Amino acid sequence: MPGKDPGGLIITIVIGIVGSLIGGFIASLLGLGEFGKFSIAGIALGVAGAVVLLIGYRMVKNNT
C-alpha cells in the first residue's frame, strides 16, 4: 500500500504476510483454491486480506 505506514517496514511486512495467509485460508474455505497451490482467486484474496489488514492497522494506529 502506498503511503507512510505508522509501524515501519518490518511491521508492515509482517502484517502483509499475516493478511495474505488469512486471505488464502479464506479462499481455501470458500473452495476457490487449495492452501499451498497456485490459484488466481487465492492470490487475489491473499492480496485483499493483506490490504484489509494493513488498512485496519493504519486506522487503529492513527486513532491512538
C-alpha positions in Angstrom: 0.0 0.0 0.0 1.4 3.4 -0.8 1.9 6.0 1.8 3.8 6.2 5.1 3.0 3.4 7.5 3.0 4.1 11.2 4.8 0.9 12.1 7.7 1.0 9.8 9.0 -1.5 7.3 9.2 -4.7 9.3 5.8 -4.3 10.9 4.2 -3.6 7.5 5.8 -6.7 6.0 4.6 -8.9 8.9 1.1 -7.5 8.7 1.1 -8.0 5.0 2.2 -11.7 5.3 -0.4 -12.4 8.0 -3.1 -10.8 6.0 -2.1 -12.8 2.9 -2.2 -16.0 4.9 -5.7 -15.2 6.3 -6.9 -14.3 2.8 -5.5 -17.5 1.3 -7.1 -19.5 4.1 -10.5 -17.9 3.4 -10.1 -18.7 -0.3 -9.5 -22.3 0.6 -12.6 -22.4 2.8 -14.7 -20.9 0.0 -13.4 -23.6 -2.4 -11.5 -21.0 -4.6 -8.2 -22.8 -4.3 -6.2 -25.0 -2.1 -3.7 -23.8 0.5 -0.2 -24.1 -0.9 -1.3 -24.4 -4.6 -1.3 -21.7 -7.2 -4.7 -20.2 -7.9 -5.5 -16.7 -9.2 -8.5 -16.5 -6.9 -6.3 -17.5 -3.9 -3.7 -14.8 -4.8 -6.4 -12.2 -5.2 -7.9 -13.0 -1.8 -4.5 -13.1 -0.3 -3.7 -9.6 -1.6 -7.1 -8.4 -0.5 -6.6 -9.9 3.0 -3.2 -8.1 3.3 -4.6 -4.8 2.2 -7.6 -5.0 4.5 -5.3 -5.9 7.5 -3.0 -3.0 6.6 -5.9 -0.6 6.3 -7.2 -1.7 9.7 -3.8 -1.3 11.3 -3.4 2.2 9.9 -6.9 3.1 11.2 -6.1 1.8 14.7 -2.7 3.3 14.8 -3.8 6.7 13.6 -6.6 6.9 16.2 -4.2 6.4 19.1 
